[in-house]
Amino acid sequence: MSQDKASAILTAIGGADNVVEIEPCITRLRCEVRDAALIDEPALRALGVHGVLRAGGAVQIVVGPDADTIASDIEDLL
């Protein structure tokens, strides 16, 4: 997975300042964000994300089997 996709996902979830925590879970990125209103779902879908599930400040982004790699790449960007 390219750093470009990880960077684009990070931007679509409000940037590094909005991320409290991010971790992979099989096919999803589990994120805790400061402001869920900053998440750009249309941008995430344009990047090939399969779904976005929200519960308060917790967000799950369904990315498929590359979740571990994407999470690692995003951690490198934080």
N, C-alpha and C positions, 0 to 999 in steps of 0.2 A: 504494500500500500504506500502510496506516495505521501511525502510530507505536505504536498500541495492540498490533498484532500483533507488531511488532518487540520491544516491551517484554515481551510475554508469552513470546516465544521466548527472549529473554535470560534471563528468570526461569527458564524450563524447562531451560536449560542451566547453571544454577547461579549465575546473576547475574554482574554485571560483574567481581567479584573472581575468578571462576573462569575467565574468558576471557583467554587469552594472546594469541591472534590470531584474527581472523575475516576471511574473504575470500570473494567470490562466485566460482562456477565454473559457468557456463551455467545449470544448474537446481538447483545445490546451494550450500549454505553450507559452506565448509571451515573447521572450527574446531579450534584447538588449545586444550585446556582443562587446568587444573591437576589436577582430580579428575573423571574420567569417571563416577564413581559418583554424582555430583550431578545427572547428566542424567536428567530425568523424561520417559522416552519416551511413556508414556500421555498426559501433558499435551501433548507435541509433536503426537502423533497427533490429539488433540482440537482442535488448532489448524489441522488440515488438512495437516500435513506428510505426505508420501508415504512416507518411510522414513528410518531412522537407521542409518548404517553406522559401526562403531567399529573402531579399530585403535590400541590403547594410548591415548595422550592426544589422538590425532587423531580427529575425528568429522566425518562428512559428513551434513548434514541436507538431504534432498531436498525442496525447496520449490516447484519448478516455475519458470516463466519470470520470476518476480518476484525471483529471487535477488539481483540487483544492487541493487534498491531496498531489499529487506529488510536486506542487509548494510550498506548506507549508513545506513539508519535505526538499526541496532544500533550502528554506529560512533559515531553522534551521541549515543547513550545511554551510551557507555563513558567 
